[in-house]
Amino acid sequence: MLRIYDVKTAQRTILRRLPVRTDEYPETVLARTQELFGEGVTPVQAVVQILSSVRTEGDAALRRWTALLDRAEPEQFLVPVEELERAYAGLPAALAQAMAAAAQRIRAFHALQPLPDWETGALGGRVGQRVTPIERVGVYVPGGTAPLPSSLLMSVIPAQVAGVERIVVCTPPAWRGGSPSALILAAAYLCGVQEVYQVGGAQAIAAMAYGTESIPRLDKIVGAGNLFVTLAKQQVYGSVGLDGLAGPTETMVIADGGANPAWVAADLLAQAEHDLLASAILLTPDRPLAEAVQVEVGRQLEGLGRAEVITHSLAHQGGIVLTPDLETAAALASEYAPEHLCLAVADPATLAGRVRNAGGLFLGEHSCEVLGDYVAGPSHVMPTGGTARFASPLNVMDFVKITSMVALDADTSRALSRLAAEVAQAESLSAHAAAARLRQDGKNV
């Protein structure tokens, strides 16, 4: 099930990053889309219909799509605050304590991230920057068979720390009616969120991007979802800010011969259970460890609740790669740019210094990725699909904007105007050059 690869074979297969395609879908997705939207309609075209109707019809379109796609007809989209409180009060005591502790660590971590206003006179006059929170942010939280209250905590709390004034959560209603997941509602109450709307899918993204009678137009949307949510986020970008486009989740582990094979196997299994497209890959120079992990994966898989999903994930996207040494493993990992990179080695700090690209680095066997999913502190919303080459985990900087400040004195302005006029003239922008020259000598051209 968990195949062992050499480096060259792995680079052609499980370590190969393919371009994201938006025109290829599983047959089941196409069939369901055409059943709901009509013969020949693709998911992209279906999302175009949803976005257009919500933009022009508002709540009426939301109600129509919610009835069709979720088989639900809520009396109102806004979930009463009293229902959030009841959901939290109904949590088992141990779970409530765990969620509260997670929220505290997430808040404490993000409170340490600097948001500096600054200015300097070193460049003449005063120049600097001002950091301002985004006013209105929407957080999308998936529902379905595995609701993720942790995703709400990991998205809402950094926004609160950044100073966002209005935070709106959208999450799907229960299939065929009823309230959204009580776990999600409880997490919202724990964070102090006042606005939770029971609407999901592409229609929720449209509502947050354009606004309706019930749901306000927002400035930025964060949070992952299914294919239709991702396609909707692609199409509304520009009308609203986005955190990114989430792909299938992924974990890569680099381990040496001293690593605990049972722990490594458990970490791979934990990642693979997310969904059929999740990837879990081990890089190691130690063949005995690789073979021991193979055995452990098979042993631990027995009895797991999502064994079928795990088996498919490991068989199609997972594997073990035998590398000549740890340095080669680090180079392969940095090229792959995984969402999560776990370093189960004797000297994780040194090896981490060899890795440029990863969404999150988990140093040492006690820093397992599962703890990062829930309680370590950093947001678990991380870049996928190799985008860790240029993107970062969700953090307070995602919820602020920087305004440049320029306040030059007269002498600096005159000196710079001469330079600006030269560049403007070279660009054939004569009005720019004239405006600069007016300041250069303090008189008309």
For each residue, the residues with C-beta under 8 A, 3 or more apart:
1: 297 298 301 311 314 315
2: 268 293 294 297 298 314 318 319 320
3: 315 319 320
4: 287 290 291 294 319 320 321 322
5: 9 10 13 14 319 320 321 322
6: 9 10 321 322
7: 10 11 321 322 323 324 328 332
8: 11 12
9: 5 6 12 13
10: 5 6 7 13 14 15 319 321 332
11: 7 8 15 16 332
12: 8 9 16
13: 5 9 10 16 319
14: 5 10 279 281 317 318 319 321
15: 10 11 281 321 332 335 336
16: 11 12 13
17: 336 385 386
18: 21
19:
20: 247 385
21: 18 24
22: 44 231 234
23: 42 44
24: 21
25: 29 30 33 42 43 227
26: 29 30
27: 30 31
28: 31 32
29: 25 26 32 33 43 227
30: 25 26 27 33 34 42 43
31: 27 28 34 35
32: 28 29 35 36
33: 25 29 30 36 37 41 42 43 46
34: 30 31 37 38 39 40 41
35: 31 32
36: 32 33 46 68 69
37: 33 34 41 45 46 49
38: 34 41
39: 34
40: 34
41: 33 34 37 38 45 46 49
42: 23 25 30 33 45 46
43: 25 29 30 33 46 47 227 228 231
44: 22 23 47 48 231
45: 37 41 42 48 49
46: 33 36 37 41 42 43 49 50 202 228
47: 43 44 50 51 202 228 231 232 235
48: 44 45 51 52 235
49: 37 41 45 46 52 53
50: 46 47 53 54 61 65 201 202 203 206 228 232
51: 47 48 54 55 202 205 206 209 210 232 235 236
52: 48 49 55 56
53: 49 50 56 57 61 64 65
54: 50 51 57 58 61 62 65 203 206 207 210 212
55: 51 52 206 210
56: 52 53 61
57: 53 54 60 61
58: 54 61 62 211 212 213 214
59: 62 63 77 212 213 214
60: 57 63 64
61: 50 53 54 56 57 58 64 65 203 206 212
62: 54 58 59 65 66 77 199 203 207 212 214 215
63: 59 60 66 67 73
64: 53 60 61 67 68
65: 50 53 54 61 62 68 69 201 202 203
66: 62 63 69 70 72 73 74 173 199 200 203
67: 63 64 70 71 72 73
68: 36 64 65 71
69: 36 65 66 200 201 203
70: 66 67 172 173 175 176 200 201
71: 67 68 175 176 177
72: 66 67 173 174 175 176 177 178 198
73: 63 66 67 177
74: 66 77 173 177 198
75:
76: 214
77: 59 62 74 197 198 199 214 215
78: 195 196 197 214
79: 83 84 179 180 185 196 197 198
80: 83 84
81: 84 85 189 194
82: 85 86
83: 79 80 86 87 179 185
84: 79 80 81 87 88 185 186 188 189 193 196
85: 81 82 88 89 189
86: 82 83 89 90
87: 83 84 90 91 182 183 185 186 189
88: 84 85 91 96 185 186 189 190
89: 85 86
90: 86 87 182 186
91: 87 88 95 96 99 182 183 186
92: 95 96
93: 96 97
94: 97 98
95: 91 92 98 99
96: 88 91 92 93 99 100 186
97: 93 94 100 101
98: 94 95 101 102 374 375
99: 91 95 96 102 103 149 153 186 187 190
100: 96 97 103 104 190
101: 97 98 104 105 375
102: 98 99 105 106 150 153 374 375
103: 99 100 106 107 153 157 190 191
104: 100 101 107 108
105: 101 102 108 109 375 376 377
106: 102 103 109 110 153 154 157 158 377 378 379
107: 103 104 110 111 157 160 161
108: 104 105 111 112 377
109: 105 106 112 113 376 377 378
110: 106 107 113 157 158 161 162 377 379 395 396
111: 107 108 161
112: 108 109
113: 109 110 161 395 396 397
114:
115: 131 162 396 397 400
116: 129 131
117: 128 129 130 131
118: 128 129
119: 126 127 128 129 405
120: 123 126 127 128
121: 124 125 126
122:
123: 120 127 412
124: 121 408 409 411 412 415 416
125: 121 406 407 408 409 412 413
126: 119 120 121 405 407 408
127: 119 120 123 404 405 406 407 408
128: 117 118 119 120 404 405
129: 116 117 118 119 402 403 404 405
130: 117 402 403 405
131: 115 116 117 400 401 402 403
132: 400 401 402 403
133: 162 163 164 165 399 400
134: 137 159 162 164 219 220 241 399 400 401
135: 164 165 166 219
136: 164 165 166 168 216 217 218 219 220
137: 134 159 164 166 167 168 218 219 220 221 222 399
138: 167 168 169 170 208 218 220 221 222 223 240
139: 152 155 156 159 167 168 169 170 221 222 223
140: 169 170 171 204 205 208 221 222 223 224 225 229
141: 147 148 149 151 152 155 169 170 171 184 223
142: 147 148 151 171 172 200 223 224 225 226 229
143: 147 171 172 173 174 180 181 184 200
144: 147 172
145:
146:
147: 141 142 143 144 171 180 181 183 184
148: 141 142 151 152 184
149: 99 141 152 153 181 183 184 186 187
150: 102 153 154 187 373 374 380
151: 141 142 148 154 155 223 224 380 381
152: 139 141 148 149 155 156 169 184 187 188 191 193
153: 99 102 103 106 149 150 156 157 187 190 191
154: 106 150 151 157 158 379 380 381 394
155: 139 141 151 152 158 159 222 223 379 381 394
156: 139 152 153 159 160 167 169 188 191 193
157: 103 106 107 110 153 154 160 161 191 379
158: 106 110 154 155 161 162 379 394 395 396 398 399
159: 134 137 139 155 156 162 164 167 222 399
160: 107 156 157 163 164 167 191 192
161: 107 110 111 113 157 158 396
162: 110 115 133 134 158 159 396 397 398 399 400
163: 133 160 399 400
164: 133 134 135 136 137 159 160 167 399
165: 133 135 136
166: 135 136 137 195 216 218
167: 137 138 139 156 159 160 164 193 195
168: 136 137 138 139 195 196 197 208 215 216 218
169: 138 139 140 141 152 156 184 188 193 195 196 197
170: 138 139 140 141 196 197 199 200 204 207 208 215
171: 140 141 142 143 147 180 181 184 196 197 198 200
172: 70 142 143 144 180 198 199 200 201 204
173: 66 70 72 74 143 177 178 179 180 198 199 200
174: 72 143 177 178 179 180 181
175: 70 71 72
176: 70 71 72
177: 71 72 73 74 173 174
178: 72 173 174
179: 79 83 173 174 182 185 198
180: 79 143 147 171 172 173 174 184 185 196 198
181: 143 147 149 171 174 184 185
182: 87 90 91 179 185 186
183: 87 91 147 149 186 187
184: 141 143 147 148 149 152 169 171 180 181 187 188 196
185: 79 83 84 87 88 179 180 181 182 188 189 196
186: 84 87 88 90 91 96 99 149 182 183 189 190
187: 99 149 150 152 153 183 184 190 191
188: 84 152 156 169 184 185 191 193 196
189: 81 84 85 87 88 185 186 192 193
190: 88 99 100 103 153 186 187
191: 103 152 153 156 157 160 187 188
192: 160 189
193: 84 152 156 167 169 188 189 196
194: 81
195: 78 166 167 168 169
196: 78 79 84 168 169 170 171 180 184 185 188 193
197: 77 78 79 168 169 170 171 204 207 214 215
198: 72 74 77 79 171 172 173 179 180
199: 62 66 77 170 172 173 203 204 207 215
200: 66 69 70 142 143 170 171 172 173 203 204 225
201: 50 65 69 70 172 204 205 225 226 228 229 232
202: 46 47 50 51 65 205 206 228 229 231 232
203: 50 54 61 62 65 66 69 199 200 206 207
204: 140 170 172 197 199 200 201 207 208 229
205: 51 140 201 202 208 209 221 225 229 232 233 236
206: 50 51 54 55 61 202 203 209 210 232 236
207: 54 62 170 197 199 203 204 210 211 212 214 215
208: 138 140 168 170 204 205 211 215 217 218 221 240
209: 51 205 206 217 218 221 236 239 240
210: 51 54 55 206 207 217 236 239
211: 58 207 208 215 216 217 218
212: 54 58 59 61 62 207 215
213: 58 59
214: 58 59 62 76 77 78 197 207
215: 62 77 168 170 197 199 207 208 211 212
216: 136 166 168 211
217: 136 208 209 210 211 240
218: 136 137 138 166 168 208 209 211 221 240
219: 134 135 136 137 240 241
220: 134 136 137 138 240 241 242 243 398 399
221: 137 138 139 140 205 208 209 218 233 236 240 241 242 243
222: 137 138 139 140 155 159 242 243 381 394 398
223: 138 139 140 141 142 151 155 243 381
224: 140 142 151 229 230 246 381
225: 140 142 200 201 205 228 229 230 246
226: 142 201 229 230
227: 25 29 43 230 231
228: 43 46 47 50 201 202 225 231 232
229: 140 142 201 202 204 205 224 225 226 232 233
230: 224 225 226 227 233 234 245 246
231: 22 43 44 47 202 227 228 234 235
232: 47 50 51 201 202 205 206 228 229 235 236
233: 205 221 229 230 236 237 242 245
234: 22 230 231 237 245
235: 47 48 51 231 232
236: 51 205 206 209 210 221 232 233 239 240 242
237: 233 234 240 242
238:
239: 209 210 236
240: 138 208 209 217 218 219 220 221 236 237
241: 134 219 220 221
242: 220 221 222 233 236 237 245
243: 220 221 222 223 381 394 398
244: 383 387 391
245: 230 233 234 242
246: 224 225 230 381 384
247: 20 384 385
248: 274 275 277 278 279 317 384 385
249: 271 274 275 278 279 339 384
250: 271 278 279 280 281 317 338 339 340 384
251: 267 268 270 271 279 280 281 338 339 340 341 342 369
252: 281 282 283 333 336 338 340 341 342
253: 264 267 268 280 281 282 283 341 342 343 344
254: 282 283 284 326 329 330 333 341 342 343 344 345 351
255: 259 264 282 283 284 286 289 293 344 345
256: 259 284 285 286 289 326 344 345 346
257: 284 285 286 288 289
258: 345 346
259: 255 256 263 264 284 289 344 345 365
260: 263 264 344 365
261: 264 265 289 292 293 295 296
262: 265 266 296 300
263: 259 260 266 267 344 365 368
264: 253 255 259 260 261 267 268 282 289 293 296 344
265: 261 262 268 269 293 296 297 299 300
266: 262 263 269 270 296 300 368
267: 251 253 263 264 270 271 280 342 368 369 370
268: 2 251 253 264 265 271 272 280 281 282 293 297 314 318
269: 265 266 272 273 280 297 300 301 304 310
270: 251 266 267 273 369 370
271: 249 250 251 267 268 274 278 279 280 340 369
272: 268 269 278 279 280 309 310 313 314 318
273: 269 270 278 304 305 306 309 310 313
274: 248 249 271 278 309 313
275: 248 249 278 309 313
276: 309 312 313 316
277: 248 313 317
278: 248 249 250 271 272 273 274 275 313 317
279: 14 248 249 250 251 271 272 313 317 318
280: 250 251 253 267 268 269 271 272 313 314 317 318
281: 14 15 250 251 252 253 268 317 318 319 320 321 336 338
282: 252 253 254 255 264 268 290 293 319 320 321
283: 252 253 254 255 320 321 323 329 332 333
284: 254 255 256 257 259 289 290 293 320 321 322 323 329
285: 256 257 322 323 324 325 326 328 329
286: 255 256 257 289 290
287: 4 290 291 322
288: 257 291 292
289: 255 256 257 259 261 264 284 286 292 293
290: 4 282 284 286 287 293 294 320 322
291: 4 287 288 294 295
292: 261 288 289 295 296
293: 2 255 261 264 265 268 282 284 289 290 296 297 320
294: 2 4 290 291 297 298 320
295: 261 291 292 298 299
296: 261 262 264 265 266 292 293 299 300
297: 1 2 265 268 269 293 294 300 301 314
298: 1 2 294 295 301 302
299: 265 295 296 302
300: 262 265 266 269 296 297 304
301: 1 269 297 298 304 307 310 311
302: 298 299 307
303: 307
304: 269 273 300 301 307 310
305: 273
306: 273 309 310
307: 301 302 303 304 310 311
308: 311 312
309: 272 273 274 275 276 306 312 313
310: 269 272 273 301 304 306 307 313 314
311: 1 301 307 308 314 315
312: 276 308 309 315 316
313: 272 273 274 275 276 277 278 279 280 309 310 316 317 318
314: 1 2 268 272 280 297 310 311 317 318 319
315: 1 3 311 312 318
316: 276 312 313
317: 14 248 250 277 278 279 280 281 313 314
318: 2 14 268 272 279 280 281 313 314 315
319: 2 3 4 5 10 13 14 281 282 314
320: 2 3 4 5 281 282 283 284 290 293 294
321: 4 5 6 7 10 14 15 281 282 283 284 329 332
322: 4 5 6 7 284 285 287 290
323: 7 283 284 285 326 328 329 332
324: 7 285 328
325: 285 328 329
326: 254 256 285 323 329 330 345 351
327: 330 331 354
328: 7 285 323 324 325 331 332
329: 254 283 284 285 321 323 325 326 332 333
330: 254 326 327 333 334 351 354 355
331: 327 328 334 335 354
332: 7 10 11 15 283 321 323 328 329 335 336
333: 252 254 283 329 330 336 338 341 355 357 358
334: 330 331 337 354 355 356 357 358
335: 15 331 332 357
336: 15 17 252 281 332 333 357 386
337: 334 357 358 359 383 386 387 388 389
338: 250 251 252 281 333 341 358 359 388
339: 249 250 251 358 359 360 382 383 384 388
340: 250 251 252 271 358 359 360 362 369 372 382
341: 251 252 253 254 333 338 355 358 359 360 361 362
342: 251 252 253 254 267 362 367 368 369
343: 253 254 348 351 352 361 362 363 364
344: 253 254 255 256 259 260 263 264 348 364 365
345: 254 255 256 258 259 326 348 351
346: 256 258
347: 350 351
348: 343 344 345 351 352 363 364
349: 352 353 363
350: 347 353 354
351: 254 326 330 343 345 347 348 354 355
352: 343 348 349 355 361 363
353: 349 350
354: 327 330 331 334 350 351
355: 330 333 334 341 351 352 358 361
356: 334
357: 333 334 335 336 337 388 389
358: 333 334 337 338 339 340 341 355 361 388
359: 337 338 339 340 341 382 383 384 388 391 392 393
360: 339 340 341 369 372 378 380 382 393
361: 341 343 352 355 358
362: 340 341 342 343 367 368 369 372
363: 343 348 349 352 367
364: 343 344 348 367
365: 259 260 263 344 368
366:
367: 342 362 363 364 371 372 376
368: 263 266 267 342 362 365 371 372
369: 251 267 270 271 340 342 360 362 372 373
370: 267 270 373 374
371: 367 368 374 375 376
372: 340 360 362 367 368 369 376 378 380
373: 150 369 370 380
374: 98 102 150 370 371 380
375: 98 101 102 105 371
376: 105 109 367 371 372
377: 105 106 108 109 110
378: 106 109 360 372 393 395
379: 106 110 154 155 157 158 382 393 394 395
380: 150 151 154 360 372 373 374 393
381: 151 154 155 222 223 224 243 246 393 394
382: 339 340 359 360 379 388 393 394
383: 244 337 339 359 387 388 391 392 393
384: 246 247 248 249 250 339 359 387
385: 17 20 247 248
386: 17 336 337 389
387: 244 337 383 384 390 391
388: 337 338 339 357 358 359 382 383 391
389: 337 357 386
390: 387
391: 244 359 383 387 388
392: 359 383 395 397
393: 359 360 378 379 380 381 382 383
394: 154 155 158 222 243 379 381 382 398
395: 110 113 158 378 379 392 398
396: 110 113 115 158 161 162 399 400
397: 113 115 162 392 400
398: 158 162 220 222 243 394 395
399: 133 134 137 158 159 162 163 164 220 396
400: 115 131 132 133 134 162 163 396 397
401: 131 132 134
402: 129 130 131 132
403: 129 130 131 132
404: 127 128 129
405: 119 126 127 128 129 130
406: 125 127
407: 125 126 127
408: 124 125 126 127 412 413 416
409: 124 125 412 413
410: 413 414 442
411: 124 414 415
412: 123 124 125 408 409 415 416
413: 125 408 409 410 416 417 439
414: 410 411 417 418 439 440 441 442
415: 124 411 412 418 419
416: 124 408 412 413 419 420
417: 413 414 420 421 436 437 438 439 440
418: 414 415 421 422 436 440
419: 415 416 422 423
420: 416 417 423 424 432 433 436
421: 417 418 424 425 432 433 436 437 440
422: 418 419 425 426
423: 419 420 426 427
424: 420 421 427 429 430 432 433 436
425: 421 422 428 429 430 433
426: 422 423
427: 423 424 432
428: 425
429: 424 425 432 433
430: 424 425 433 434
431: 434 435
432: 420 421 424 427 429 435 436
433: 420 421 424 425 429 430 436 437
434: 430 431 437 438 445
435: 431 432 438 439
436: 417 418 420 421 424 432 433 439 440
437: 417 421 433 434 440 441 445
438: 417 434 435 443 444 445
439: 413 414 417 435 436 442
440: 414 417 418 421 436 437
441: 414 437
442: 410 414 439
443: 438
444: 438
445: 434 437 438
